[in-house]
């Protein structure tokens, strides 16, 4: 019995040693992993870092440039601050440029011309909330990366090409676009079309004599889509360029039931101007909007009843 008790005691002691060893190794591995992660984090080179950007400007070697400024926490297009920008697109751009990290630092760099800094592919100027502007030069490509340095310094890095991809060169990529209401056979009420010269035609959902025309109109309205924006800031002086001056345009008042608001009847007004140079689209402007968009000719003519109701021409 005594021998058996001693054996159990030895086994328990061995188990205790094993448990202590196990948890000790586990803790050591955890500490080692955390240390390695911290080491990696400390090894990351932040070329530029700020909590908040106030302006972003960049220029291509060809001379094309874009610039944005932040006013009251809202990004604006610097050349024309009346043009509304898409918040999500600008936030993505700000996030990318607020923390620029090096892929690699070039130790003992050669002449700056060897990296393309004598004639940079891009110039990037960033201003943080401290008001200090930082100008960066982006030189030649290096595999999937680009050579990068801050102007006036001697350090050369490479940065990911993803950073360059955040530069947008078309206003259409960041500007807000007009949208059209959702119209179907279930919520269409009526449409009043006033052509230049005050010729008026009204189409109503419950008018049996207009059934074919109204069906065609509702079908077209359900697919009414702005292909692109032709002008983000049209003025009274330039409306005529699109056939949208008051004495040129066709006025359309569309009444529908808003299914998201207890089927209340609402009216949206838009204007149809001339065809574009390609004779593929009509210029269309939503009432109250400073934007002029393009809509396919066939869609517009069906939506206004011109394709079915010959008396409307």
Buried (B, 14 or more C-beta within 10 A) or exposed (E): EEEEEEEEEEEEEEEEEEEEEEEEEEEEEEEEEEEEEEEEEEEEEEBBEBEEBBBBBBBBEEEEBBBBBBEEEEBBBBEEBEBBBBEEBBEBBBEBBBEBBBBEEBEEBEEBEBBBBEEBBBBBBBBBEEEEEBEBBBBBBBEEBBBBBBEEEEBBBBBBBEBBEBBBEEBEEBBBEBEBBEBEEEBBBBBBBBBEEEEEBBBBBEEEEBEEBBBBBBBBBBEBEBEEBBBBBBEEEEBBBBBBBEEBBBBBBBBBBEEEEEEEEBBBEBBBBBBBEEEEBBBBBBEEBBBBBBBBBEBBBBBBBBBBBEEBE
